[in-house]
Structure formats: C-alpha cells, structure tokens
C-alpha cells in the first residue's frame, strides 16, 4: 500500500471518524449538563421543603411556647397537622432524592 492509497482511504475515513468523535463528545457533554441541571433542581426542592418546615416550626413555637396559651384546641390541632405535613414533605424529599443509587 502506497502513501497515495493511504491518503485516498484517509480522505474518506478521516472526516467520518472526526464526525463520530465530535458526536460522542457532544453527547457526553450534554449528558453531564443534564445531570448537573437535574441535581440543581433536586437540591432546590429539598431546600424549599426544609425552608417551609423551618418557617412552620418557628411559627408553631412562637404561638405555643408556654404550653397553655388560650388558643382553641382546634387551632392547635390544625397547627400540629400542618407541621406534620411539612415534616412528611421533608422526609419524603430526602428519601426520594438523597438516598438513590448513583447512575453512571
């Protein structure tokens, strides 16, 4: 095989190899970007759940700090239920997102 034959073959194979390699690099970069974007959204949802729980917990303790505060039992029950819902949201956020296996 002479150099002329090699150059003829390379003229056909070289651009195809370049396009294939470029497509592989682009797909790899897009996957990494997609994973990072989804991680950002997941962390944001966890932080939102934690922040809403923190706010409800602060309100609850501000209202019912002394034990007997003159509020009706129904109001206290509603506050405890909203606090329990917020706590459930936080636990579900951690269970669904943080403890999932790592995908490669």
C-alpha positions as CSV (number, residue, x, y, z in Angstrom):
1,X,0.0,0.0,0.0
2,X,1.5,3.3,-1.1
3,X,1.1,6.7,0.5
4,X,-1.3,7.7,-2.2
5,X,-3.6,4.8,-1.4
6,X,-3.4,5.7,2.3
7,X,-4.4,9.3,1.6
8,X,-7.3,8.2,-0.5
9,X,-8.6,6.0,2.2
10,X,-8.0,8.7,4.8
11,X,-9.9,11.2,2.7
12,X,-13.0,9.0,3.2
13,X,-12.5,7.6,6.7
14,X,-10.9,10.7,8.3
15,X,-14.0,13.0,8.1
16,X,-16.3,10.2,9.2
17,X,-14.1,9.5,12.2
18,X,-14.0,13.2,13.1
19,X,-17.8,13.5,12.9
20,X,-18.2,10.3,15.0
21,X,-15.8,11.6,17.6
22,X,-17.4,15.0,17.7
23,X,-20.9,13.4,18.1
24,X,-19.5,11.3,21.0
25,X,-18.0,14.4,22.7
26,X,-21.2,16.4,22.3
27,X,-23.4,13.5,23.7
28,X,-21.0,13.2,26.7
29,X,-21.1,16.9,27.4
30,X,-24.9,17.1,27.0
31,X,-25.4,14.2,29.5
32,X,-23.1,15.9,32.1
33,X,-25.0,19.1,31.6
34,X,-28.4,17.3,32.0
35,X,-27.2,15.6,35.2
36,X,-26.0,18.9,36.7
37,X,-29.2,20.7,35.8
38,X,-31.3,17.9,37.4
39,X,-29.1,17.9,40.5
40,X,-29.7,21.6,40.9
41,X,-33.5,21.1,40.7
42,X,-33.4,18.3,43.2
43,X,-31.3,20.3,45.7
44,X,-33.7,23.3,45.2
45,X,-36.7,21.1,46.0
46,X,-35.0,19.7,49.2
47,X,-34.1,23.2,50.3
48,X,-37.6,24.5,49.7
49,X,-39.1,21.7,51.8
50,X,-36.6,22.4,54.6
51,X,-37.3,26.1,54.5
52,X,-41.1,25.7,54.6
53,X,-40.7,23.3,57.6
54,X,-38.4,25.8,59.3
55,X,-40.9,28.6,58.9
56,X,-43.8,26.5,60.2
57,X,-41.7,25.2,63.1
58,X,-40.8,28.8,64.0
59,X,-44.4,29.9,63.9
60,X,-45.6,26.9,65.9
61,X,-43.1,27.5,68.7
62,X,-43.8,31.2,68.7
63,X,-47.5,30.6,69.2
64,X,-47.4,27.6,71.6
65,X,-44.2,28.2,73.6
66,X,-45.7,28.3,77.1
67,X,-47.9,25.2,76.8
68,X,-51.3,26.8,77.7
69,X,-51.8,29.8,75.5
70,X,-55.5,30.3,75.4
71,X,-55.8,29.1,71.8
72,X,-58.6,26.7,71.0
73,X,-57.8,23.0,70.7
74,X,-58.9,23.1,67.1
75,X,-56.3,25.8,66.2
76,X,-53.5,23.9,67.9
77,X,-54.5,20.7,66.2
78,X,-54.5,22.4,62.8
79,X,-51.1,23.9,63.5
80,X,-49.7,20.4,64.5
81,X,-51.2,18.9,61.4
82,X,-49.6,21.5,59.1
83,X,-46.3,20.9,61.0
84,X,-46.6,17.1,60.5
85,X,-47.4,17.6,56.8
86,X,-44.3,19.8,56.4
87,X,-42.2,17.3,58.2
88,X,-43.5,14.5,56.0
89,X,-42.6,16.5,52.9
90,X,-39.0,16.9,54.1
91,X,-38.7,13.2,54.9
92,X,-40.1,12.3,51.5
93,X,-37.7,14.7,49.8
94,X,-34.7,13.2,51.5
95,X,-35.9,9.6,50.9
96,X,-36.7,10.2,47.2
97,X,-33.7,12.2,46.3
98,X,-30.7,11.8,48.6
99,X,-30.7,8.0,49.1
100,X,-31.0,6.9,45.4
101,X,-28.2,4.9,43.8
102,X,-25.7,6.8,41.7
103,X,-26.3,6.4,37.9
104,X,-23.3,6.2,35.6
